[in-house]
Amino acid sequence: MAFQLPPGVDPATIPMAPPPDGQFSNFVDPPSQAATVLGTGISFGVVSLTFLVLRISTNITVTKKLGIDDYLCVLAWMLTTGYFGISAGLRRLLRHSYDIPLTWLDAAALRLYFASNFVLGPTVWASKAAILTLYLRLFGPKRWLRYASYIALIVLTLVYWSSPIIAGLFCAPRAGKPWDGEVIIRCTDARVLGPIYGSVGLAADIFLLILPLPIIFRLNLARGRKIALAAVFMMGIFAVIASIVALIYRVQIYGSDDPTWNAANTYAGVIVEAYMTIIVSCAPAMSSLWVNKISQSTSFTSFRNLITRSRTTHTTSMSDKVVSSTKNSFTGSAMNLDPRSQMSGEEQMSYMNQSKSYIEIHSVSQQFNTAKGGIHKSMRIDQSTTMRESP
């Protein structure tokens, strides 16, 4: 049954829902979630598109062909961007229900709301199917993984492709009926499916995260390479986090008296979940791009050599400074060990006489050691003179 207003009541002055106690409806400049949804969609859309373009170009140049997973990834990005566009079209409804006048719930807004529910399931399905088909291409010879991937694809297809059917049954008018308030009432009855879709999505992301790990750790690779390869696939943890956030918002909208405000959070959560899944599915291609292209390029090699030379020069410079400092330290120590530096004039003369006597004795000692048996013939020492010059 459609909304019935008393005669003479202007629907532009009636809010979609009554405001909470102590608050008033604001139709002019109320709080809005539009900026959050737009900012989230644009930023994640650009990043995911960058990853997607690099993935397609890498697979074309390295493997010389595209797989089903590549086409599904492109489809997922297109559907997610379409879902974001629909959400952006509903931006003036992304506020509290009591700040929305009834006149804004026109046929155009209701069609957009129907479209968002219609494409939601296929959008999430395509992003997750892209990862499953990637696993089939990379690890297909493993029978258990192949069976697990096919079973997961069947389950996800049954769950997510029911979304268009449910949207047609609950969120569209009956044949010959207008797009009016009755559509909103019936579509609200179907919001119980939101937590179900969110739970399935979270379980699927966890499954996709752990599925390839047993194969990776059994590969005949060095431990470091195994860890690096596992880290590429472990990027799926970000998709799991996004799914958790989206599930929380779906639960909130189910039991909420402010569905439009929480719907904005749900739009943002689904957008992040789908775009993040696309980015994760591109991670293996990014690894291949690094190994086969970037690390082998002339520019990267030149940059790496420049860094190496810079480090070598810095190390050599530091070594020279250490050696120079050591020399200066020893030189300074030798200079400070000169006893004459702290003597008066008379003390220096006495010290020189003692040194002269020492030199003569040392010279005799050398002649003695050289003679080796001819000591009486080699030595010519005036002992009395030497003794007199001794201190």
KEDREN-241999 format. One line per field, with one value per residue (C-alpha): residue number from 1; residue in three letters; x, y, z. Coordinates in nm, 4 decimals, always signed. Layout:
REM KEDREN-241999
nr: (NUM/...)
rest: (ala/...)
px: (X/...)
py: (Y/...)
pz: (Z/...)
REM end
This chain:
REM KEDREN-241999
nr: (1/2/3/4/5/6/7/8/9/10/11/12/13/14/15/16/17/18/19/20/21/22/23/24/25/26/27/28/29/30/31/32/33/34/35/36/37/38/39/40/41/42/43/44/45/46/47/48/49/50/51/52/53/54/55/56/57/58/59/60/61/62/63/64/65/66/67/68/69/70/71/72/73/74/75/76/77/78/79/80/81/82/83/84/85/86/87/88/89/90/91/92/93/94/95/96/97/98/99/100/101/102/103/104/105/106/107/108/109/110/111/112/113/114/115/116/117/118/119/120/121/122/123/124/125/126/127/128/129/130/131/132/133/134/135/136/137/138/139/140/141/142/143/144/145/146/147/148/149/150/151/152/153/154/155/156/157/158/159/160/161/162/163/164/165/166/167/168/169/170/171/172/173/174/175/176/177/178/179/180/181/182/183/184/185/186/187/188/189/190/191/192/193/194/195/196/197/198/199/200/201/202/203/204/205/206/207/208/209/210/211/212/213/214/215/216/217/218/219/220/221/222/223/224/225/226/227/228/229/230/231/232/233/234/235/236/237/238/239/240/241/242/243/244/245/246/247/248/249/250/251/252/253/254/255/256/257/258/259/260/261/262/263/264/265/266/267/268/269/270/271/272/273/274/275/276/277/278/279/280/281/282/283/284/285/286/287/288/289/290/291/292/293/294/295/296/297/298/299/300/301/302/303/304/305/306/307/308/309/310/311/312/313/314/315/316/317/318/319/320/321/322/323/324/325/326/327/328/329/330/331/332/333/334/335/336/337/338/339/340/341/342/343/344/345/346/347/348/349/350/351/352/353/354/355/356/357/358/359/360/361/362/363/364/365/366/367/368/369/370/371/372/373/374/375/376/377/378/379/380/381/382/383/384/385/386/387/388/389/390/391)
rest: (met/ala/phe/gln/leu/pro/pro/gly/val/asp/pro/ala/thr/ile/pro/met/ala/pro/pro/pro/asp/gly/gln/phe/ser/asn/phe/val/asp/pro/pro/ser/gln/ala/ala/thr/val/leu/gly/thr/gly/ile/ser/phe/gly/val/val/ser/leu/thr/phe/leu/val/leu/arg/ile/ser/thr/asn/ile/thr/val/thr/lys/lys/leu/gly/ile/asp/asp/tyr/leu/cys/val/leu/ala/trp/met/leu/thr/thr/gly/tyr/phe/gly/ile/ser/ala/gly/leu/arg/arg/leu/leu/arg/his/ser/tyr/asp/ile/pro/leu/thr/trp/leu/asp/ala/ala/ala/leu/arg/leu/tyr/phe/ala/ser/asn/phe/val/leu/gly/pro/thr/val/trp/ala/ser/lys/ala/ala/ile/leu/thr/leu/tyr/leu/arg/leu/phe/gly/pro/lys/arg/trp/leu/arg/tyr/ala/ser/tyr/ile/ala/leu/ile/val/leu/thr/leu/val/tyr/trp/ser/ser/pro/ile/ile/ala/gly/leu/phe/cys/ala/pro/arg/ala/gly/lys/pro/trp/asp/gly/glu/val/ile/ile/arg/cys/thr/asp/ala/arg/val/leu/gly/pro/ile/tyr/gly/ser/val/gly/leu/ala/ala/asp/ile/phe/leu/leu/ile/leu/pro/leu/pro/ile/ile/phe/arg/leu/asn/leu/ala/arg/gly/arg/lys/ile/ala/leu/ala/ala/val/phe/met/met/gly/ile/phe/ala/val/ile/ala/ser/ile/val/ala/leu/ile/tyr/arg/val/gln/ile/tyr/gly/ser/asp/asp/pro/thr/trp/asn/ala/ala/asn/thr/tyr/ala/gly/val/ile/val/glu/ala/tyr/met/thr/ile/ile/val/ser/cys/ala/pro/ala/met/ser/ser/leu/trp/val/asn/lys/ile/ser/gln/ser/thr/ser/phe/thr/ser/phe/arg/asn/leu/ile/thr/arg/ser/arg/thr/thr/his/thr/thr/ser/met/ser/asp/lys/val/val/ser/ser/thr/lys/asn/ser/phe/thr/gly/ser/ala/met/asn/leu/asp/pro/arg/ser/gln/met/ser/gly/glu/glu/gln/met/ser/tyr/met/asn/gln/ser/lys/ser/tyr/ile/glu/ile/his/ser/val/ser/gln/gln/phe/asn/thr/ala/lys/gly/gly/ile/his/lys/ser/met/arg/ile/asp/gln/ser/thr/thr/met/arg/glu/ser/pro)
px: (+0.0000/+0.1376/+0.1921/-0.1213/-0.0789/-0.3546/-0.5056/-0.3177/+0.0083/+0.3156/+0.5354/+0.8419/+0.8061/+0.7635/+1.0818/+1.1251/+1.1411/+1.0712/+1.3805/+1.5037/+1.3978/+1.5640/+1.6595/+1.5011/+1.4980/+1.7412/+1.6692/+1.9206/+2.2720/+2.2569/+2.5438/+2.6031/+2.8035/+2.8263/+3.1858/+3.2928/+3.1384/+3.2712/+3.6221/+3.6364/+3.5140/+3.7414/+4.0596/+4.0173/+3.8905/+4.2030/+4.4394/+4.2647/+4.2585/+4.6347/+4.6906/+4.4534/+4.6272/+4.9684/+4.8314/+4.6905/+5.0008/+5.2319/+5.0391/+5.0328/+5.4074/+5.5268/+5.2851/+5.1650/+4.8002/+4.5172/+4.3335/+3.9763/+4.0887/+4.2064/+3.8701/+3.6853/+3.9058/+3.8167/+3.4475/+3.4758/+3.6305/+3.3582/+3.0777/+3.2345/+3.2728/+2.9116/+2.8037/+3.0034/+2.8377/+2.4934/+2.5935/+2.7144/+2.3785/+2.2118/+2.4434/+2.1695/+2.0050/+2.3256/+2.2173/+1.9993/+1.6482/+1.4915/+1.6871/+1.5362/+1.2037/+0.9538/+0.9686/+1.3234/+1.2003/+1.0892/+1.0885/+1.4461/+1.5836/+1.3912/+1.5242/+1.8804/+1.8171/+1.6860/+1.9887/+2.2311/+2.0711/+2.0560/+2.4298/+2.5585/+2.5778/+2.7383/+2.9915/+3.1209/+3.1007/+3.3180/+3.5935/+3.6165/+3.5760/+3.8768/+4.0953/+3.9564/+4.0181/+4.3678/+4.4337/+4.3032/+4.5475/+4.8477/+4.7849/+4.5420/+4.7432/+4.6789/+4.3597/+4.2441/+4.2853/+4.1057/+3.8073/+3.8022/+3.8064/+3.5214/+3.3081/+3.3733/+3.2786/+2.9497/+2.8605/+2.9479/+2.7501/+2.4392/+2.4628/+2.5570/+2.3597/+2.0447/+2.0847/+1.9345/+1.6409/+1.5694/+1.6069/+1.3498/+1.1037/+1.1314/+1.2807/+1.0826/+0.7121/+0.4602/+0.3509/+0.1600/+0.2376/+0.4316/+0.7684/+0.6389/+0.6609/+0.5291/+0.8540/+1.0536/+0.8499/+0.8897/+1.2610/+1.3195/+1.1819/+1.4679/+1.7469/+1.7846/+1.9852/+2.2568/+2.4212/+2.3941/+2.5807/+2.8355/+2.8996/+2.9439/+3.1828/+3.3951/+3.4108/+3.5055/+3.7886/+3.9327/+3.9086/+4.0853/+4.3555/+4.4564/+4.3826/+4.7220/+4.9439/+4.9913/+5.1125/+5.3453/+5.5202/+5.5688/+5.7455/+6.1119/+6.2338/+6.4614/+6.2890/+6.3276/+6.1613/+5.8782/+5.8132/+5.8243/+5.5814/+5.3487/+5.3581/+5.2241/+4.9195/+4.8863/+4.7876/+4.4412/+4.4409/+4.3414/+4.0384/+3.9455/+3.9614/+3.7431/+3.4902/+3.4748/+3.4018/+3.1341/+2.9705/+2.9563/+2.7778/+2.5339/+2.4424/+2.3956/+2.1600/+1.9518/+1.8524/+1.8653/+1.5945/+1.8155/+1.8611/+1.9809/+2.2722/+2.3864/+2.3280/+2.6009/+2.8417/+2.7346/+2.8003/+3.1496/+3.2227/+3.1131/+3.3146/+3.6303/+3.5734/+3.5319/+3.8138/+4.0479/+3.9742/+4.0651/+4.3935/+4.4742/+4.4036/+4.6618/+4.9397/+5.0954/+5.1111/+5.2851/+5.5432/+5.5988/+5.6309/+5.9022/+6.1000/+6.0759/+6.0616/+6.1504/+6.4474/+6.5884/+6.5436/+6.8367/+6.7039/+6.6742/+7.0195/+7.1737/+6.9979/+7.1118/+7.4732/+7.4555/+7.3414/+7.6148/+7.8872/+7.7534/+7.7712/+8.1218/+8.2423/+8.0880/+8.2498/+8.5926/+8.5612/+8.4756/+8.7724/+9.0094/+8.8786/+8.9346/+9.2932/+9.3681/+9.2271/+9.4352/+9.7541/+9.6865/+9.6206/+9.9535/+10.1413/+9.9951/+10.0824/+10.4426/+10.4760/+10.3401/+10.5847/+10.8866/+11.0197/+11.1927/+10.8594/+10.8087/+11.1798/+11.3618/+11.6799/+11.9251/+11.7234/+11.7284/+12.1163/+12.1506/+11.9134/+12.1152/+12.4403/+12.2758/+12.1499/+12.4987/+12.6430/+12.3596/+12.4307/+12.7993/+12.7209/+12.4642/+12.7250/+12.9717/+12.7039/+12.6418/+13.0137/+13.0203/+12.7361/+12.8851/+13.2265/+13.1058/+13.4320/+13.6641/+13.5472/+13.8907/+13.9971/+13.6750/+13.6073/+13.7844/+13.6210/+13.7587/+13.5813/+13.6956/+13.5594/+13.2349/+13.1962/+13.2651/+12.9938/+12.7516/+12.5175)
py: (+0.0000/+0.3424/+0.6267/+0.8331/+1.1917/+1.4029/+1.6543/+1.9824/+1.8428/+1.9281/+1.6132/+1.8366/+1.9241/+1.5665/+1.3656/+1.0053/+0.9073/+1.0986/+1.2503/+1.1189/+1.2955/+1.6323/+1.6602/+1.8253/+1.7525/+1.9512/+1.9565/+2.2324/+2.1375/+1.8217/+1.5780/+1.3580/+1.0500/+1.1454/+1.2695/+0.9425/+0.7265/+0.9440/+0.9662/+0.5930/+0.4988/+0.7371/+0.6534/+0.2754/+0.2838/+0.4616/+0.2341/-0.0840/+0.0372/+0.0957/-0.2585/-0.3972/-0.2212/-0.3401/-0.6932/-0.7065/-0.5520/-0.7866/-1.0988/-0.9895/-0.9226/-1.2112/-1.4975/-1.3644/-1.4391/-1.3602/-1.6130/-1.6388/-1.4857/-1.1740/-1.1284/-1.1859/-0.9279/-0.6731/-0.7613/-0.7223/-0.3764/-0.2663/-0.3941/-0.2402/+0.0928/+0.0685/-0.0019/+0.2995/+0.5135/+0.4070/+0.4900/+0.8312/+0.8861/+0.8334/+1.0812/+1.3196/+1.0263/+0.9376/+1.1207/+1.0531/+0.9373/+1.2250/+1.4720/+1.3417/+1.4868/+1.2462/+1.4256/+1.2995/+0.9399/+0.9748/+0.7163/+0.8026/+0.7428/+0.4170/+0.2894/+0.3631/+0.1836/-0.1171/-0.1108/-0.1102/-0.4254/-0.5841/-0.5551/-0.6087/-0.9891/-1.0187/-0.7506/-0.9381/-1.2715/-1.1547/-1.0249/-1.3516/-1.5713/-1.3935/-1.5226/-1.8772/-1.9029/-1.7647/-2.0494/-2.2972/-2.1599/-2.1570/-2.4712/-2.6660/-2.9926/-3.0264/-3.2299/-3.1320/-2.7617/-2.7968/-2.9655/-2.7105/-2.4219/-2.5643/-2.6257/-2.2699/-2.1314/-2.3214/-2.2042/-1.8404/-1.8517/-1.9824/-1.7250/-1.4087/-1.4593/-1.4837/-1.1116/-0.9977/-1.2337/-1.1095/-0.7476/-0.8075/-0.9677/-0.7204/-0.3930/-0.3392/-0.2555/-0.5128/-0.5148/-0.1989/-0.0412/+0.2859/+0.3388/+0.4639/+0.4093/+0.0557/-0.0424/+0.0918/-0.1090/-0.4357/-0.3804/-0.3131/-0.6590/-0.8113/-0.6441/-0.9604/-1.0960/-0.8334/-1.0093/-1.3415/-1.2046/-1.0433/-1.3658/-1.5644/-1.2983/-1.3081/-1.6884/-1.6825/-1.4327/-1.6407/-1.9496/-1.7719/-1.6547/-1.9981/-2.2128/-2.1828/-2.1794/-2.5601/-2.5800/-2.2826/-2.4199/-2.7583/-2.6106/-2.6994/-2.3457/-2.1769/-2.0675/-1.7009/-1.7445/-1.9438/-1.6667/-1.4034/-1.6019/-1.6597/-1.2869/-1.2152/-1.4318/-1.3185/-0.9765/-1.1292/-1.0321/-0.6823/-0.8270/-1.0119/-0.6868/-0.5123/-0.7982/-0.7703/-0.3984/-0.4554/-0.7276/-0.4977/-0.2303/-0.4847/-0.6034/-0.2424/-0.1607/-0.4715/-0.3653/+0.0102/+0.2753/+0.4955/+0.2818/+0.5549/+0.6589/+0.3000/+0.2280/+0.4814/+0.2830/-0.0349/+0.1209/+0.2271/-0.1145/-0.3088/-0.0776/-0.1271/-0.5033/-0.5455/-0.3122/-0.4628/-0.8133/-0.6967/-0.5529/-0.8782/-1.0825/-0.8688/-0.9361/-1.2382/-1.0365/-0.7538/-1.0024/-1.1237/-0.7636/-0.6977/-1.0139/-1.0126/-0.6448/-0.3895/-0.5681/-0.6460/-0.2984/-0.0729/+0.2082/-0.0113/-0.1632/+0.1839/+0.2998/-0.0091/+0.0418/+0.4059/+0.3098/+0.0452/+0.2927/+0.5483/+0.2999/+0.1898/+0.5511/+0.6283/+0.3203/+0.4074/+0.7660/+0.6518/+0.4112/+0.6904/+0.9113/+0.6379/+0.5765/+0.9487/+0.9902/+0.6979/+0.8451/+1.1825/+1.0151/+0.8283/+1.1375/+1.3461/+1.0799/+1.0639/+1.4399/+1.4438/+1.1695/+1.3938/+1.4703/+1.7897/+1.9576/+1.9942/+2.0749/+2.3996/+2.5025/+2.3455/+2.0245/+1.9984/+2.0345/+1.7582/+1.5400/+1.5902/+1.4899/+1.1756/+1.0999/+1.1418/+0.8930/+0.6529/+0.6783/+0.5980/+0.2978/+0.1782/+0.2067/-0.0014/-0.2589/-0.2879/-0.3399/-0.6032/-0.7986/-0.7780/-0.9061/-1.2423/-1.3732/-1.0848/-0.8652/-0.7485/-0.6558/-0.4731/-0.2694/+0.0656/+0.2175/+0.4790/+0.3561/+0.6399/+0.8965/+0.7066/+0.6825/+1.0540/+1.1389/+0.9118/+1.0846)
pz: (+0.0000/-0.0970/+0.1452/+0.2162/+0.3372/+0.4826/+0.2404/+0.2264/+0.3683/+0.1621/+0.1295/+0.0923/+0.4612/+0.5850/+0.6671/+0.5648/+0.9341/+1.2565/+1.4207/+1.7564/+2.0726/+2.1091/+1.7384/+1.4394/+1.0695/+0.8591/+0.4864/+0.4026/+0.5176/+0.7312/+0.7985/+0.4951/+0.4047/+0.0380/+0.0657/+0.2307/-0.0408/-0.3246/-0.1789/-0.1125/-0.4594/-0.6478/-0.4549/-0.4581/-0.8163/-0.9410/-0.7471/-0.8603/-1.2220/-1.2053/-1.0798/-1.3425/-1.6312/-1.5093/-1.4742/-1.8277/-1.9848/-1.7915/-1.8897/-2.2542/-2.2682/-2.0462/-2.1106/-2.4508/-2.3624/-2.1245/-1.9112/-1.7885/-1.4610/-1.6450/-1.8155/-1.4894/-1.3217/-1.5905/-1.5477/-1.1702/-1.2065/-1.4476/-1.2217/-0.9116/-1.0881/-1.1987/-0.8410/-0.7277/-0.9951/-0.8716/-0.5140/-0.6278/-0.7965/-0.4585/-0.2848/-0.1684/+0.0142/+0.2009/+0.5149/+0.8167/+0.7302/+0.9252/+0.7077/+0.3819/+0.2622/+0.1115/-0.2218/-0.2702/-0.2762/-0.6355/-0.9137/-1.0198/-0.6674/-0.6319/-0.9654/-0.8543/-0.5272/-0.7198/-0.9509/-0.6568/-0.5153/-0.8602/-0.9400/-0.5851/-0.6034/-0.9501/-0.8531/-0.5484/-0.7318/-1.0233/-0.7938/-0.6001/-0.9106/-1.0618/-0.7768/-0.7923/-1.1678/-1.1105/-0.8662/-1.1244/-1.3799/-1.1449/-0.9386/-1.1597/-1.1613/-0.7864/-0.7789/-0.4323/-0.5048/-0.8350/-0.6698/-0.3865/-0.6344/-0.8405/-0.5309/-0.4103/-0.7523/-0.7485/-0.3967/-0.4725/-0.7964/-0.6213/-0.3415/-0.5269/-0.8462/-0.6375/-0.5717/-0.9058/-0.8569/-0.5047/-0.6155/-0.8895/-0.6453/-0.3580/-0.4865/-0.8064/-0.8442/-0.9486/-1.3103/-1.3848/-1.0453/-0.9988/-0.8292/-0.4958/-0.1213/-0.1481/-0.3217/-0.0277/+0.2207/+0.0333/-0.0365/+0.3327/+0.4100/+0.2074/+0.4012/+0.6125/+0.3184/+0.3738/+0.6720/+0.4875/+0.1841/+0.4140/+0.6046/+0.2834/+0.1516/+0.4669/+0.4643/+0.0944/+0.1534/+0.4367/+0.2168/-0.0701/+0.1688/+0.2991/-0.0075/-0.1879/+0.1229/+0.1570/-0.2029/-0.1676/+0.1420/-0.0266/-0.3283/-0.3756/-0.3093/-0.0621/+0.2565/+0.1706/-0.1692/-0.0142/+0.2347/-0.0391/-0.2552/+0.0397/+0.1171/-0.2323/-0.1740/+0.1881/+0.0575/+0.0745/+0.4407/+0.3262/+0.1472/+0.4679/+0.6644/+0.4057/+0.4239/+0.8023/+0.7799/+0.5131/+0.7257/+1.0293/+0.8253/+0.6810/+1.0304/+1.1423/+0.8561/+0.9278/+1.2774/+1.2277/+1.2404/+1.0219/+0.7069/+0.4717/+0.6970/+0.7433/+0.3744/+0.2976/+0.5168/+0.3394/-0.0022/+0.1058/+0.2599/-0.0498/-0.2770/-0.0700/-0.0492/-0.4264/-0.5298/-0.2693/-0.3967/-0.7481/-0.6213/-0.4401/-0.7542/-0.9378/-0.6833/-0.8653/-1.1873/-0.9995/-0.8747/-1.2312/-1.3503/-1.0935/-1.1661/-1.5466/-1.6308/-1.3659/-1.2080/-1.5548/-1.7007/-1.7857/-1.5689/-1.2611/-1.3212/-1.3524/-1.0384/-0.8476/-0.9648/-0.8624/-0.5134/-0.4913/-0.5964/-0.3534/-0.0681/-0.1682/-0.1863/+0.1492/+0.3070/+0.1596/+0.2783/+0.6276/+0.6274/+0.5178/+0.7948/+1.0517/+0.9305/+0.9258/+1.2720/+1.3958/+1.2469/+1.4024/+1.7342/+1.7266/+1.6068/+1.8812/+2.1340/+2.0092/+2.0316/+2.3800/+2.4824/+2.4084/+2.7618/+2.6454/+2.5830/+2.9583/+3.0551/+3.1357/+2.9497/+3.2025/+3.2183/+2.8369/+2.8293/+3.0894/+2.8941/+2.5710/+2.7432/+2.8737/+2.5247/+2.3783/+2.6268/+2.5477/+2.1742/+2.2244/+2.4457/+2.1936/+1.9147/+2.1128/+2.1782/+1.8046/+1.7375/+2.0076/+1.8594/+1.5118/+1.6075/+1.7474/+1.8821/+1.7892/+2.0661/+2.1858/+1.8338/+1.7360/+2.0448/+2.0845/+2.3837/+2.6096/+2.9188/+3.1338/+2.8867/+2.8544/+3.2293/+3.2697/+3.0220/+3.1927/+3.4368)
REM end
